[in-house]
Amino acid sequence: MSAVMGTAGHIDHGKTSLVRALTGIDCDRLEEEKRRGITIELGFAHWRLPDGSELGIVDVPGHEKFVRNMVAGASGIDFVLLVVAADEGVMPQTREHLEICSLLGIRYGLVALTKIDMVDADLRRLAEEDVRAELSGTFLEKAPILPVSAVTGEGLGDLAQAIASLAAGLAPHRRTDLFRLPVDRVFTLKGHGTVVTGTQLSGVLKVGEALEVFPSGRQTRARTLQQHGRQAETTVPGSRVAINLYGLEVDDVHRGDVLARPETLFPADRWLLRVSCLASSPRPLRHRGEIHFHHGARETAARLHFFDRDRLAPGETALAEIRLAEPLVAVFGDRCVIRGLSPLRTLAGGVVLNPLGVPFRRRELTPDLAQRLLALPESDAATRLREQTLLAGMRGVTGASLSVLTNLDARQREKALQPLLGKTIVCFDRERQGLVALEPLRELEESCLNQVEAAHRREPLRPSLPRGVAAEGWSEGLSPKLAHAVLERLLRAGRLVAEGDGVRLATHAVALNASQSDIRARLLEIYKTAGLTPPSLREAEEQLDMAASADSRQLGDVFKMLLSEGELVKLREGLYAASGAVEDLKTRIRAWFADHDNLDPAALRDISGGLSRKYLIAYLEYFDRERFTLRVGDVRRLRG
């Protein structure tokens, strides 16, 4: 694993000079930066440590106008080098950069007290005391403060040793099997095409692998790779990586885009966040208030929507929905920064809880659910998986979406899932690792039973329903495999019964009253008597003398019942026949094929005893549909 160090601090406190003194690399690459003597854009360097590992370095601008660039660079770092000039001490951007690092979840770092060649011993001591007091209560309160001069070289050796020691001691983190690279720089290289750089957050990438640019969805491949400035066949998490992209122009990719494997991230314009307002914030965050939102290397306009309050006071934490100006991608646990519009100042930070869209409304957030969600970032793998699956509700989740919703790799998810399967979570799709929580699954089962019960009430004489009819309404928007799983669970539990190709309630049975029984017997007799030349429905109704009777309303129900029972078969729309007559004709056709290869309409007329063309064509097409015969040109052959 590699580590990435980022600089932070006020403008003109010597961040870039210090990086150049340590690595020999000048991070100010723009002509304007060299002319004005200030860092405007992100700068990058790399440094081989004594143990042979590589340290990536992100040099950020210190001017308040370029804080957005600072946030873009700080989002992928493992630890920070806070730079404070001895001749000026702690300044406004020193404090804001420190707050931003804290909001981004950075927990390690050290302090470089620069420009010690410009002050005497007393001022140096006072500067150190000032810095130590300012760091009290922050994640750097116990960090070493190392006096150094990039001009004379004093203290550089001690600083280099301290940086190497901290980098070596960091435990790998943010390392799942989901490859992600937020793009912080895009440029074109003569003879190579479009190149992007960024800090690889997780996963492993190999030359030639397919990639997708999120959120635009553009497809590409990794033509060549560089890791810490050197050619590589494979890149690892925590590295500064450059990727030469195949088939994309420089305008097809922008800072803030994310590179990942296709269909592994899911753009959404509404995320669920845990938001913490800084204690130093000059004002509270307002419900529906407009903000500048920073995530990864992306900055965008957004609005905050709180669920249980109209404002979030300094020092408070609450759940919120962030409504983005454009769909973006994120992963559970990602950190983000919230800045006010005017004045431009850092106000709060957030942790992403669900980047796939908020699955509940404001009024549905109970105090219990709020507490469980707020505790998710610190929860174990099993709790995270259970809560996210439950939060997904009736839609369920897949392995790909769970990777985003839990930030766990496949092995971690599988280990956490095993004790939960069958108890609180059910797998409905092994191929895509489709999961649904037991509670919403039971709601789906009840909805299915209600649908079947309502259909039985509408058509009491129908013995069973096609499965598609049983799934109407409640399965809309669901995975077909989840809808199938609901039906299968109800069948296994005996609450539904399979009957032919359909299903029915276990308690449902067709019961005819006297009038319906009479209609059934008379209608069936009409069709059996007609044999191969059955009447139309209107003719059958006239024979029953029901055209003006109240019983005519029941004729349709009885007719459907005879079809479902198999007593009648549908030859074509409006033409039906007794199943016994049709089976007798099939027997005669089989006997014909014992001595003949083909069957044509004339032969069928002879076999059937002189049927008219109206019936001949209907029977021939019916037998084709039933796969009893096969049409070849103008003749039929017996299948099989």
VMD Tcl script that draws the C-alpha trace (Angstrom):
set ca {
  {0.00 0.00 0.00}
  {1.06 3.57 -0.64}
  {0.35 6.69 1.37}
  {-0.48 10.24 0.31}
  {0.45 13.35 2.25}
  {-1.23 16.68 1.69}
  {-0.04 20.14 2.63}
  {-2.26 22.67 4.36}
  {-1.78 26.20 5.58}
  {-2.07 29.92 4.89}
  {-0.86 31.57 1.69}
  {2.87 32.35 1.52}
  {3.78 30.16 4.49}
  {6.11 28.07 2.35}
  {4.20 24.90 1.50}
  {5.45 24.62 -2.08}
  {9.02 25.61 -1.16}
  {9.06 22.94 1.51}
  {7.87 20.23 -0.90}
  {10.54 21.32 -3.40}
  {13.22 21.18 -0.70}
  {12.15 17.67 0.34}
  {11.59 16.11 -3.09}
  {13.31 18.33 -5.66}
  {9.97 18.74 -7.49}
  {8.45 22.17 -8.10}
  {4.68 21.81 -7.74}
  {4.00 25.26 -9.25}
  {3.69 24.34 -12.90}
  {1.61 27.28 -14.18}
  {3.26 30.42 -15.56}
  {0.87 32.58 -13.52}
  {1.90 30.76 -10.32}
  {5.57 31.43 -11.00}
  {4.90 35.07 -11.92}
  {2.73 35.82 -8.87}
  {4.64 33.60 -6.48}
  {1.50 31.88 -5.15}
  {-0.02 28.46 -5.69}
  {-3.30 28.56 -7.60}
  {-3.82 24.99 -8.76}
  {-3.10 21.67 -7.11}
  {0.48 20.51 -7.35}
  {1.79 16.97 -7.12}
  {5.08 15.36 -6.15}
  {6.33 11.94 -5.14}
  {9.06 10.88 -2.78}
  {10.74 7.52 -2.21}
  {10.98 6.85 1.51}
  {13.90 5.09 3.22}
  {11.95 1.79 3.42}
  {11.53 1.81 -0.36}
  {7.84 2.72 -0.38}
  {6.47 5.68 -2.30}
  {4.86 8.74 -0.75}
  {2.54 10.80 -2.91}
  {2.34 14.50 -2.06}
  {-0.51 16.87 -2.88}
  {0.41 20.54 -2.56}
  {-2.66 22.74 -2.10}
  {-3.13 26.50 -2.59}
  {-3.34 28.60 0.55}
  {-5.24 31.65 -0.71}
  {-8.86 31.90 0.45}
  {-10.03 32.29 -3.18}
  {-8.70 28.82 -3.97}
  {-10.10 26.86 -1.03}
  {-12.18 24.81 -3.47}
  {-8.93 23.61 -5.04}
  {-7.57 22.85 -1.59}
  {-10.62 20.68 -0.79}
  {-10.24 18.84 -4.11}
  {-6.67 17.96 -3.24}
  {-7.25 17.11 0.41}
  {-10.01 14.59 -0.25}
  {-7.71 11.67 -1.00}
  {-4.88 12.16 1.48}
  {-3.90 9.92 4.40}
  {-2.20 12.52 6.57}
  {-1.53 16.24 6.52}
  {1.53 18.42 6.83}
  {0.23 21.64 8.35}
  {2.58 24.48 7.44}
  {2.80 27.58 9.66}
  {5.31 30.37 9.07}
  {7.26 31.35 12.19}
  {7.18 35.03 11.28}
  {3.37 35.19 11.00}
  {2.00 32.35 13.12}
  {-1.50 30.95 12.78}
  {-3.60 32.79 10.19}
  {-7.23 32.53 8.93}
  {-6.49 29.97 6.21}
  {-4.46 27.93 8.69}
  {-7.59 27.50 10.77}
  {-9.92 26.85 7.82}
  {-7.58 24.29 6.26}
  {-7.32 22.53 9.61}
  {-11.11 22.48 9.93}
  {-11.46 21.10 6.40}
  {-8.97 18.32 7.12}
  {-10.91 17.43 10.25}
  {-14.21 17.37 8.34}
  {-12.67 15.12 5.69}
  {-11.85 12.55 8.34}
  {-8.08 13.05 8.34}
  {-6.79 11.92 11.73}
  {-3.00 11.98 11.34}
  {-0.46 14.66 10.60}
  {2.41 16.79 11.76}
  {3.29 20.48 11.76}
  {6.13 22.24 9.98}
  {7.10 25.60 11.49}
  {8.67 27.20 8.42}
  {10.81 30.28 7.75}
  {12.73 29.90 11.02}
  {15.67 31.61 9.28}
  {13.62 34.85 9.40}
  {13.08 34.96 13.19}
  {15.22 34.86 16.31}
  {15.04 32.17 19.00}
  {12.48 34.05 21.12}
  {10.06 34.55 18.23}
  {10.48 30.92 17.20}
  {9.54 29.81 20.71}
  {6.55 32.15 20.79}
  {5.41 30.85 17.37}
  {5.60 27.27 18.61}
  {3.54 28.13 21.68}
  {0.99 29.90 19.47}
  {0.68 26.88 17.20}
  {0.39 24.44 20.11}
  {-2.37 26.52 21.70}
  {-4.22 26.77 18.39}
  {-4.07 22.98 17.90}
  {-5.59 22.24 21.29}
  {-8.71 20.11 20.88}
  {-7.94 19.21 17.25}
  {-6.66 15.94 15.80}
  {-3.17 17.56 15.68}
  {-3.00 18.57 19.34}
  {-0.30 15.95 20.05}
  {1.38 16.15 16.65}
  {5.09 17.05 16.57}
  {5.96 20.65 15.63}
  {9.15 20.61 13.56}
  {11.03 23.89 12.96}
  {12.44 24.02 9.43}
  {13.85 26.33 6.80}
  {13.54 25.55 3.10}
  {16.18 28.22 2.44}
  {19.01 27.10 4.76}
  {17.99 23.45 5.02}
  {17.86 23.58 8.81}
  {15.50 20.96 10.22}
  {14.82 19.29 6.85}
  {16.40 16.01 7.95}
  {14.27 15.80 11.11}
  {11.12 16.67 9.11}
  {11.88 14.04 6.47}
  {12.43 11.40 9.15}
  {9.19 12.31 10.92}
  {7.21 12.15 7.66}
  {8.71 8.74 6.78}
  {7.95 7.39 10.25}
  {4.33 8.56 10.16}
  {3.75 7.17 6.65}
  {5.20 3.78 7.60}
  {3.05 3.52 10.72}
  {-0.30 4.24 9.09}
  {-2.65 1.28 8.88}
  {-4.16 0.88 5.41}
  {-7.70 2.21 5.21}
  {-10.33 2.97 2.56}
  {-9.15 -0.19 0.77}
  {-12.10 -2.10 -0.70}
  {-12.22 -4.01 -3.98}
  {-14.18 -1.17 -5.60}
  {-11.76 0.74 -7.83}
  {-12.27 4.52 -7.54}
  {-10.18 7.42 -8.74}
  {-11.56 10.97 -8.31}
  {-10.07 13.06 -11.11}
  {-8.28 16.19 -9.91}
  {-6.40 17.03 -13.12}
  {-7.09 16.51 -16.85}
  {-4.66 17.30 -19.65}
  {-3.54 16.12 -23.05}
  {-0.10 14.68 -23.77}
  {1.28 14.87 -27.31}
  {1.30 11.45 -28.88}
  {-0.75 9.91 -26.08}
  {-4.05 11.77 -25.85}
  {-6.09 12.44 -22.74}
  {-4.49 11.86 -19.34}
  {-6.14 12.15 -15.93}
  {-4.57 12.10 -12.49}
  {-5.92 11.52 -9.01}
  {-5.42 9.71 -5.75}
  {-6.58 6.11 -6.05}
  {-8.98 5.62 -3.15}
  {-9.53 1.88 -3.39}
  {-9.32 -1.19 -5.58}
  {-6.65 -2.28 -8.04}
  {-6.37 -1.23 -11.69}
  {-4.50 -2.99 -14.51}
  {-3.48 -1.76 -17.95}
  {-6.21 -2.42 -20.52}
  {-9.11 -2.66 -18.10}
  {-12.47 -1.15 -19.03}
  {-13.46 2.02 -17.18}
  {-16.45 4.33 -16.97}
  {-16.38 8.08 -16.34}
  {-18.97 8.98 -13.72}
  {-21.41 10.64 -13.74}
  {-21.36 11.11 -17.54}
  {-21.26 7.37 -18.27}
  {-18.60 7.63 -21.00}
  {-16.80 4.34 -21.60}
  {-13.04 4.05 -21.95}
  {-10.01 1.87 -21.14}
  {-6.75 2.33 -19.28}
  {-4.28 2.54 -22.15}
  {-1.23 3.10 -19.94}
  {-0.69 3.74 -16.23}
  {1.75 5.69 -14.09}
  {2.08 5.34 -10.34}
  {4.05 8.06 -8.55}
  {5.49 9.24 -11.86}
  {6.69 5.85 -13.13}
  {5.18 3.44 -15.66}
  {3.18 0.64 -14.04}
  {1.17 -2.38 -15.11}
  {-0.94 -2.27 -11.94}
  {-1.82 0.52 -9.52}
  {-2.68 0.12 -5.83}
  {-4.81 2.09 -3.36}
  {-3.36 5.22 -1.82}
  {-1.19 6.00 -4.86}
  {-0.98 9.10 -6.99}
  {-2.01 7.70 -10.36}
  {-2.00 8.96 -13.94}
  {-4.15 7.14 -16.50}
  {-3.90 7.55 -20.25}
  {-7.50 7.09 -21.41}
  {-8.45 5.42 -24.66}
  {-10.94 7.05 -27.01}
  {-11.76 10.19 -24.99}
  {-11.05 13.84 -25.72}
  {-9.78 16.16 -23.01}
  {-13.21 17.85 -22.90}
  {-14.91 14.51 -22.15}
  {-13.50 14.39 -18.61}
  {-13.54 17.08 -15.92}
  {-12.13 17.65 -12.48}
  {-14.49 16.05 -10.02}
  {-15.42 13.15 -12.31}
  {-14.75 9.68 -10.92}
  {-13.20 6.77 -12.79}
  {-14.45 3.31 -11.85}
  {-15.29 0.02 -13.50}
  {-18.53 0.05 -15.50}
  {-21.78 -0.30 -13.52}
  {-20.11 -0.19 -10.11}
  {-21.21 3.33 -9.12}
  {-24.67 4.87 -9.36}
  {-25.21 8.60 -9.96}
  {-27.93 10.24 -7.85}
  {-28.89 13.82 -7.10}
  {-30.09 13.14 -3.54}
  {-27.88 11.66 -0.81}
  {-28.47 10.96 2.85}
  {-25.82 12.60 5.06}
  {-24.81 12.91 8.68}
  {-24.06 16.64 8.90}
  {-22.03 18.29 11.67}
  {-22.01 22.07 11.90}
  {-18.65 23.45 13.02}
  {-18.61 24.91 16.52}
  {-16.79 27.88 14.99}
  {-19.44 28.44 12.32}
  {-20.67 32.05 12.42}
  {-24.25 30.98 11.73}
  {-26.49 27.90 11.74}
  {-27.30 25.87 8.65}
  {-30.85 26.50 7.47}
  {-33.36 23.94 6.21}
  {-33.48 24.24 2.40}
  {-30.53 26.62 2.52}
  {-28.26 26.94 -0.52}
  {-24.64 25.89 -0.05}
  {-21.39 25.10 -1.84}
  {-20.95 21.34 -1.61}
  {-17.53 19.69 -1.92}
  {-17.10 15.95 -2.38}
  {-13.93 14.38 -3.64}
  {-12.59 16.71 -6.30}
  {-16.06 18.03 -7.18}
  {-17.66 21.31 -6.17}
  {-21.33 21.93 -6.92}
  {-24.30 23.97 -5.80}
  {-26.75 22.17 -3.51}
  {-29.47 22.55 -0.90}
  {-29.67 20.97 2.53}
  {-32.97 19.50 3.70}
  {-33.22 18.49 7.35}
  {-35.73 15.88 8.50}
  {-36.38 16.95 12.08}
  {-35.50 20.64 12.32}
  {-35.46 23.94 10.51}
  {-31.84 24.77 11.36}
  {-28.66 23.13 12.59}
  {-26.84 25.22 15.18}
  {-23.03 25.39 15.49}
  {-21.74 22.26 17.23}
  {-24.85 20.16 16.43}
  {-25.15 17.02 14.30}
  {-28.22 15.78 12.42}
  {-29.43 13.76 9.45}
  {-29.96 15.68 6.23}
  {-30.77 15.13 2.60}
  {-28.43 16.89 0.21}
  {-30.11 17.83 -3.09}
  {-27.41 18.30 -5.69}
  {-27.54 20.47 -8.77}
  {-26.40 17.43 -10.80}
  {-26.28 13.66 -10.21}
  {-22.96 12.58 -8.66}
  {-21.46 9.36 -7.33}
  {-20.26 8.52 -3.84}
  {-19.72 5.60 -1.46}
  {-20.88 5.10 2.11}
  {-18.50 6.78 4.55}
  {-17.20 9.38 2.09}
  {-16.53 12.77 3.65}
  {-17.74 16.06 2.27}
  {-17.42 19.75 3.09}
  {-20.19 22.35 3.22}
  {-19.36 26.01 2.65}
  {-21.60 29.05 2.76}
  {-22.35 31.11 -0.31}
  {-21.63 34.56 1.09}
  {-19.21 34.92 2.62}
  {-17.41 31.87 1.27}
  {-16.58 30.08 4.49}
  {-16.48 26.50 5.68}
  {-19.55 25.86 7.83}
  {-19.93 22.12 8.23}
  {-18.92 18.65 7.14}
  {-20.83 15.54 6.28}
  {-20.51 11.76 6.12}
  {-22.31 10.00 3.28}
  {-24.80 7.43 4.63}
  {-26.70 6.59 1.44}
  {-25.60 7.96 -1.95}
  {-28.33 6.18 -3.95}
  {-31.23 8.46 -3.08}
  {-33.10 8.95 0.20}
  {-35.55 6.03 0.48}
  {-37.97 7.66 2.94}
  {-39.84 10.91 3.44}
  {-39.36 13.48 6.15}
  {-42.39 12.33 8.14}
  {-41.20 8.69 8.05}
  {-38.02 9.36 10.03}
  {-38.67 8.05 13.54}
  {-36.33 8.91 16.44}
  {-35.19 5.26 16.55}
  {-34.34 5.19 12.83}
  {-32.53 8.53 13.14}
  {-30.30 7.23 15.93}
  {-29.51 4.03 14.02}
  {-28.56 5.98 10.90}
  {-26.43 8.51 12.77}
  {-24.47 5.63 14.33}
  {-23.85 3.83 11.00}
  {-20.37 5.27 10.25}
  {-19.04 3.74 13.49}
  {-20.96 0.45 13.19}
  {-19.56 -3.00 12.43}
  {-19.91 -4.72 9.05}
  {-22.97 -6.81 9.96}
  {-24.88 -3.82 11.33}
  {-24.02 -1.74 8.29}
  {-25.19 -4.48 5.93}
  {-28.41 -5.16 7.85}
  {-29.40 -1.49 8.16}
  {-28.70 -0.65 4.52}
  {-30.67 -3.68 3.31}
  {-33.55 -2.72 5.59}
  {-33.34 0.89 4.39}
  {-33.61 -0.27 0.77}
  {-37.06 -1.60 1.62}
  {-39.05 -3.50 -0.99}
  {-36.58 -2.71 -3.78}
  {-33.88 -4.83 -2.18}
  {-30.19 -4.51 -2.98}
  {-27.64 -6.19 -5.22}
  {-23.99 -6.97 -4.60}
  {-23.00 -3.92 -6.66}
  {-25.27 -1.53 -4.75}
  {-24.24 -3.05 -1.39}
  {-20.61 -2.35 -2.23}
  {-21.54 1.33 -2.52}
  {-23.92 1.30 0.46}
  {-21.50 -0.38 2.89}
  {-17.98 0.32 1.55}
  {-17.17 -3.34 2.26}
  {-15.38 -5.64 -0.15}
  {-16.92 -8.91 -1.32}
  {-15.18 -11.04 1.32}
  {-16.23 -8.74 4.16}
  {-19.83 -8.67 2.91}
  {-20.00 -12.44 2.62}
  {-18.63 -12.95 6.14}
  {-21.05 -10.40 7.64}
  {-24.01 -11.78 5.66}
  {-23.83 -15.44 6.69}
  {-25.28 -15.04 10.24}
  {-28.09 -12.83 8.85}
  {-29.31 -15.00 5.95}
  {-32.72 -16.48 6.62}
  {-33.08 -14.54 9.87}
  {-33.23 -10.87 8.95}
  {-32.16 -10.99 5.27}
  {-33.27 -13.20 2.36}
  {-31.34 -13.83 -0.86}
  {-33.61 -13.74 -3.94}
  {-31.00 -13.61 -6.72}
  {-27.76 -15.58 -6.30}
  {-26.33 -14.43 -9.63}
  {-26.48 -10.71 -8.76}
  {-26.40 -11.26 -4.99}
  {-29.89 -9.80 -4.66}
  {-30.93 -9.35 -1.02}
  {-34.04 -8.07 0.71}
  {-34.76 -7.56 4.40}
  {-37.33 -9.91 5.93}
  {-39.63 -7.11 7.11}
  {-40.33 -5.53 3.68}
  {-40.40 -9.03 2.13}
  {-43.33 -9.92 4.38}
  {-45.09 -6.72 3.31}
  {-44.67 -7.82 -0.31}
  {-46.11 -11.23 0.53}
  {-49.19 -9.63 2.08}
  {-49.59 -7.38 -0.96}
  {-49.44 -10.43 -3.22}
  {-52.06 -12.27 -1.15}
  {-54.31 -9.20 -1.24}
  {-53.98 -9.05 -5.02}
  {-54.92 -12.72 -5.42}
  {-57.81 -12.38 -2.98}
  {-59.18 -9.35 -4.88}
  {-58.93 -11.28 -8.17}
  {-60.86 -14.19 -6.64}
  {-63.60 -11.79 -5.56}
  {-63.81 -10.34 -9.09}
  {-63.88 -13.77 -10.75}
  {-65.13 -16.28 -8.18}
  {-65.61 -19.00 -10.81}
  {-62.02 -18.84 -11.96}
  {-60.09 -21.66 -10.23}
  {-56.66 -19.99 -10.46}
  {-54.84 -16.91 -11.74}
  {-51.89 -16.67 -14.11}
  {-48.77 -15.75 -12.15}
  {-48.52 -12.48 -14.04}
  {-51.98 -11.48 -12.81}
  {-51.06 -12.48 -9.24}
  {-48.02 -10.17 -9.43}
  {-49.86 -7.12 -10.80}
  {-49.54 -3.86 -8.90}
  {-47.37 -4.81 -5.95}
  {-44.44 -5.98 -8.10}
  {-44.20 -2.81 -10.19}
  {-40.62 -1.54 -10.20}
  {-39.29 -4.67 -8.48}
  {-36.72 -7.07 -9.83}
  {-38.58 -9.91 -11.63}
  {-36.57 -12.37 -9.55}
  {-37.76 -10.72 -6.34}
  {-41.39 -10.95 -7.49}
  {-40.81 -14.62 -8.36}
  {-39.25 -15.23 -4.93}
  {-42.32 -13.76 -3.20}
  {-44.62 -16.16 -5.05}
  {-42.36 -19.14 -4.35}
  {-42.20 -18.35 -0.63}
  {-46.00 -18.19 -0.45}
  {-46.28 -21.49 -2.33}
  {-43.77 -23.19 0.00}
  {-45.62 -21.82 3.01}
  {-48.91 -23.21 1.66}
  {-50.61 -19.82 1.59}
  {-50.82 -20.07 -2.19}
  {-51.43 -23.27 -4.16}
  {-50.16 -23.97 -7.67}
  {-52.91 -25.13 -10.01}
  {-51.89 -25.80 -13.58}
  {-49.91 -22.78 -14.77}
  {-51.58 -20.51 -12.24}
  {-51.91 -19.95 -8.51}
  {-54.78 -19.54 -6.08}
  {-55.32 -18.91 -2.41}
  {-55.20 -22.09 -0.35}
  {-58.70 -21.25 0.90}
  {-60.20 -20.59 -2.54}
  {-62.54 -23.11 -4.11}
  {-65.00 -22.65 -6.94}
  {-68.57 -23.14 -5.75}
  {-71.42 -22.80 -8.25}
  {-74.92 -21.83 -7.27}
  {-77.91 -23.56 -8.83}
  {-78.22 -21.06 -11.68}
  {-74.51 -21.22 -12.52}
  {-74.51 -25.01 -12.44}
  {-77.39 -25.07 -14.88}
  {-75.62 -22.63 -17.23}
  {-72.41 -24.67 -17.07}
  {-74.15 -27.95 -17.91}
  {-76.19 -26.50 -20.79}
  {-73.22 -24.55 -22.26}
  {-70.93 -27.58 -22.15}
  {-73.62 -29.72 -23.79}
  {-73.93 -27.19 -26.64}
  {-70.21 -27.36 -27.41}
  {-69.97 -31.12 -27.03}
  {-72.92 -31.58 -29.34}
  {-71.44 -29.16 -31.91}
  {-68.20 -31.17 -32.02}
  {-65.76 -29.75 -34.56}
  {-68.18 -27.02 -35.74}
  {-68.80 -25.03 -32.54}
  {-71.00 -21.92 -32.38}
  {-69.74 -18.41 -31.68}
  {-70.31 -16.93 -28.23}
  {-73.30 -14.94 -29.48}
  {-74.81 -18.05 -31.05}
  {-74.28 -20.01 -27.83}
  {-76.01 -17.24 -25.89}
  {-78.98 -17.36 -28.26}
  {-79.22 -21.14 -27.92}
  {-79.29 -20.74 -24.14}
  {-82.02 -18.10 -24.58}
  {-80.14 -15.74 -22.23}
  {-79.83 -12.57 -24.31}
  {-82.32 -10.64 -22.19}
  {-82.05 -12.59 -18.96}
  {-80.26 -11.58 -15.73}
  {-78.27 -14.82 -15.98}
  {-76.47 -13.47 -19.08}
  {-74.06 -11.66 -16.74}
  {-72.96 -15.02 -15.35}
  {-72.35 -16.57 -18.75}
  {-68.94 -14.93 -19.12}
  {-67.79 -16.17 -15.70}
  {-68.94 -19.71 -16.44}
  {-67.29 -19.62 -19.86}
  {-63.93 -18.59 -18.31}
  {-64.31 -21.39 -15.79}
  {-64.75 -23.97 -18.56}
  {-61.63 -22.65 -20.29}
  {-59.54 -22.79 -17.10}
  {-60.81 -26.31 -16.40}
  {-59.78 -27.41 -19.89}
  {-63.30 -28.37 -20.96}
  {-63.09 -25.81 -23.77}
  {-60.10 -24.70 -25.86}
  {-59.57 -21.43 -27.72}
  {-59.05 -21.94 -31.45}
  {-58.85 -18.21 -32.19}
  {-60.47 -15.03 -30.92}
  {-64.22 -15.65 -30.64}
  {-64.04 -19.33 -31.65}
  {-63.88 -22.11 -29.05}
  {-64.40 -25.87 -29.16}
  {-64.96 -28.75 -26.76}
  {-61.61 -30.21 -25.76}
  {-62.84 -33.78 -26.38}
  {-63.60 -33.00 -30.01}
  {-60.21 -31.37 -30.51}
  {-58.39 -34.35 -28.98}
  {-60.34 -36.74 -31.22}
  {-59.24 -34.72 -34.28}
  {-55.62 -34.84 -33.12}
  {-55.86 -38.64 -32.85}
  {-57.12 -38.86 -36.43}
  {-54.29 -36.55 -37.63}
  {-51.67 -38.74 -35.95}
  {-53.13 -41.75 -37.74}
  {-52.89 -39.84 -41.05}
  {-49.19 -39.12 -40.50}
  {-48.53 -42.85 -40.03}
  {-48.88 -43.19 -43.83}
  {-48.21 -39.58 -45.01}
  {-45.46 -36.99 -44.65}
  {-47.55 -33.85 -45.09}
  {-50.96 -32.49 -44.17}
  {-52.72 -29.80 -46.24}
  {-56.19 -28.20 -45.87}
  {-57.73 -30.63 -48.36}
  {-56.43 -33.62 -46.39}
  {-57.73 -32.15 -43.14}
  {-61.15 -31.67 -44.75}
  {-61.23 -35.40 -45.54}
  {-59.99 -36.39 -42.09}
  {-62.52 -34.17 -40.31}
  {-65.50 -35.20 -42.38}
  {-65.85 -32.12 -44.58}
  {-65.14 -29.07 -42.41}
  {-65.56 -25.67 -44.10}
  {-62.55 -23.42 -44.72}
  {-63.59 -21.23 -41.75}
  {-62.90 -24.14 -39.38}
  {-60.04 -25.75 -41.33}
  {-57.78 -22.70 -41.11}
  {-58.64 -22.15 -37.42}
  {-57.71 -25.75 -36.53}
  {-54.49 -25.71 -38.57}
  {-53.28 -22.47 -36.96}
  {-54.27 -23.72 -33.51}
  {-52.24 -26.92 -33.94}
  {-49.25 -24.84 -35.10}
  {-49.46 -22.64 -32.00}
  {-49.73 -25.67 -29.76}
  {-46.60 -27.09 -31.45}
  {-48.52 -30.19 -32.53}
  {-47.76 -29.48 -36.18}
  {-45.10 -27.47 -38.00}
  {-45.92 -25.37 -41.05}
  {-43.53 -25.84 -43.98}
  {-44.65 -23.78 -46.96}
  {-48.32 -24.60 -47.61}
  {-48.30 -27.94 -45.75}
  {-47.93 -29.15 -42.16}
  {-45.71 -31.81 -40.68}
  {-46.08 -33.60 -37.38}
  {-43.65 -32.25 -34.80}
  {-41.29 -34.76 -33.23}
}
mol new
graphics top color blue
foreach p $ca { graphics top sphere $p radius 0.5 }
foreach p [lrange $ca 0 end-1] q [lrange $ca 1 end] { graphics top cylinder $p $q radius 0.2 }
display resetview
